[in-house]
Amino acid sequence: MTGEQHTAPGATLHVGGADDDLEKRLDDELTAFNTAAAHGARTRPLTVRATDAEGALIGGLTGWTWSTLASVDMLWVREDQRQAGWGSRFMREAEDEAARRGCTDMIVSTYTFQAPGFYPKLGFQERGRIQGVPGGHEDVYFHKRIGQRTTGKVLGP
């Protein structure tokens, strides 16, 4: 019969909130699957952090690289340091590190109430928007071709 589903006998389904064990297992399983599909390429964490003279966090960036792809997951700057160039610096440092790792492309998304005007100033092109974000906002997706930098110029297309 087409569309027949086979379930494990006695299986149960649980719905709830945070589940650290489940999150770890899913991450492990998907990482193994993705690594196999990408001919052995593994993801590597990518972070950039700035602290002030007292050691307090000014801001930072988290993301990952995976073969030729880099992604920015989170970028944040402390309120009293916004408009001081930290966001651009974090992105440049992440891009440079990604290029050193062999990446040729970088992706990032942001909500329309966050920073959709910021990324195009850094050379990113908008690639899509998803509606349905609370408050009538959208999730905006950006992409940029990157490469090794020499004297401030990006090599390649």
C-alpha positions as CSV (number, residue, x, y, z in Angstrom):
1,M,0.0,0.0,0.0
2,T,1.4,3.4,-1.0
3,G,2.0,5.8,1.9
4,E,2.0,3.1,4.5
5,Q,3.7,4.1,7.7
6,H,5.8,1.7,9.8
7,T,6.0,2.7,13.4
8,A,8.0,1.0,16.2
9,P,5.7,-1.2,18.4
10,G,4.9,0.5,21.6
11,A,6.3,3.9,20.5
12,T,5.3,7.0,22.4
13,L,5.3,10.6,21.5
14,H,6.3,13.4,24.0
15,V,5.6,17.1,23.4
16,G,7.1,19.7,25.7
17,G,9.6,22.4,26.3
18,A,13.4,22.3,26.4
19,D,15.0,18.9,26.0
20,D,18.8,19.1,26.2
21,D,19.2,15.4,25.6
22,L,17.0,15.5,22.5
23,E,18.8,18.5,21.1
24,K,22.2,16.9,21.5
25,R,21.1,13.7,19.9
26,L,19.5,15.4,17.0
27,D,22.6,17.6,16.5
28,D,24.8,14.5,16.6
29,E,22.5,12.6,14.1
30,L,22.2,15.5,11.7
31,T,25.9,16.3,11.8
32,A,26.7,12.7,10.9
33,F,24.1,12.8,8.1
34,N,25.3,16.2,6.7
35,T,29.0,15.2,7.0
36,A,28.4,12.1,4.9
37,A,26.4,14.1,2.3
38,A,29.2,16.7,2.1
39,H,31.9,14.1,1.5
40,G,33.3,14.3,5.0
41,A,33.2,18.1,5.5
42,R,32.6,18.9,9.1
43,T,31.2,22.1,10.7
44,R,33.5,24.2,12.8
45,P,32.4,26.8,15.3
46,L,33.3,30.4,14.5
47,T,33.2,33.1,17.2
48,V,34.3,36.7,17.5
49,R,34.2,38.5,20.9
50,A,35.2,41.9,22.2
51,T,35.5,42.9,25.9
52,D,36.2,46.3,27.5
53,A,39.0,47.2,29.8
54,E,37.1,45.7,32.8
55,G,36.5,42.4,30.9
56,A,32.8,43.1,30.4
57,L,31.4,41.8,27.1
58,I,31.0,44.6,24.4
59,G,29.5,42.1,22.0
60,G,30.2,39.3,19.7
61,L,29.3,37.0,16.9
62,T,28.7,33.2,16.7
63,G,28.4,31.1,13.7
64,W,30.1,28.2,11.9
65,T,32.0,27.2,8.8
66,W,31.3,24.0,6.8
67,S,33.7,23.4,3.9
68,T,33.1,26.5,1.6
69,L,30.1,27.9,3.5
70,A,30.2,30.2,6.5
71,S,27.1,31.2,8.5
72,V,26.5,33.8,11.1
73,D,24.0,32.6,13.7
74,M,24.0,35.5,16.2
75,L,25.5,39.0,16.3
76,W,25.0,41.4,19.2
77,V,26.6,44.6,20.5
78,R,26.0,46.1,23.9
79,E,23.6,49.1,23.7
80,D,26.2,51.7,24.9
81,Q,28.6,50.5,22.2
82,R,26.2,50.4,19.2
83,Q,27.0,52.8,16.3
84,A,30.7,52.5,17.3
85,G,31.5,50.1,14.4
86,W,31.6,46.9,16.4
87,G,29.1,45.1,14.3
88,S,31.0,45.8,11.1
89,R,34.3,44.8,12.7
90,F,32.8,41.5,14.0
91,M,31.5,40.7,10.5
92,R,34.9,41.6,8.8
93,E,36.8,39.4,11.3
94,A,34.4,36.5,10.8
95,E,34.6,36.9,7.0
96,D,38.4,37.0,7.1
97,E,38.5,33.9,9.3
98,A,36.0,32.1,7.1
99,A,38.1,32.9,4.1
100,R,41.2,31.6,5.8
101,R,39.3,28.4,6.4
102,G,38.6,28.1,2.6
103,C,35.0,29.5,2.6
104,T,33.7,31.2,-0.6
105,D,30.2,32.0,0.7
106,M,28.7,33.5,3.8
107,I,25.0,33.6,4.9
108,V,23.1,35.4,7.6
109,S,19.5,36.2,8.5
110,T,18.0,38.9,10.5
111,Y,14.5,40.1,11.4
112,T,13.1,43.2,9.9
113,F,13.0,44.8,13.4
114,Q,16.7,44.1,13.9
115,A,19.3,45.0,11.2
116,P,18.1,44.4,7.6
117,G,19.8,47.6,6.4
118,F,23.2,46.7,8.0
119,Y,24.2,43.6,5.9
120,P,23.8,45.2,2.4
121,K,26.4,47.9,3.6
122,L,28.8,45.0,4.0
123,G,28.2,43.6,0.5
124,F,25.5,41.1,1.3
125,Q,22.6,40.6,-1.1
126,E,19.1,39.9,0.1
127,R,18.0,36.4,-1.1
128,G,14.6,36.0,0.5
129,R,12.1,36.9,3.2
130,I,9.8,34.7,5.3
131,Q,6.7,36.2,6.7
132,G,5.1,35.2,9.9
133,V,7.5,36.6,12.5
134,P,5.5,37.9,15.5
135,G,4.5,41.6,15.3
136,G,4.1,41.4,11.5
137,H,7.8,41.2,10.9
138,E,9.8,39.1,8.4
139,D,13.0,37.0,8.6
140,V,15.4,38.3,5.9
141,Y,18.1,36.1,4.4
142,F,21.4,37.4,3.0
143,H,24.3,35.9,1.1
144,K,27.7,37.2,0.1
145,R,30.6,35.7,-2.0
146,I,33.8,36.0,0.0
147,G,37.4,35.2,-0.6
148,Q,41.0,35.7,0.6
149,R,41.6,39.4,1.2
150,T,44.8,41.1,0.0
151,T,45.2,44.9,0.5
152,G,41.6,45.2,1.3
153,K,40.3,43.6,-2.0
154,V,38.3,40.4,-2.3
155,L,39.7,38.1,-4.9
156,G,37.3,36.1,-7.2
157,P,33.8,36.8,-8.5
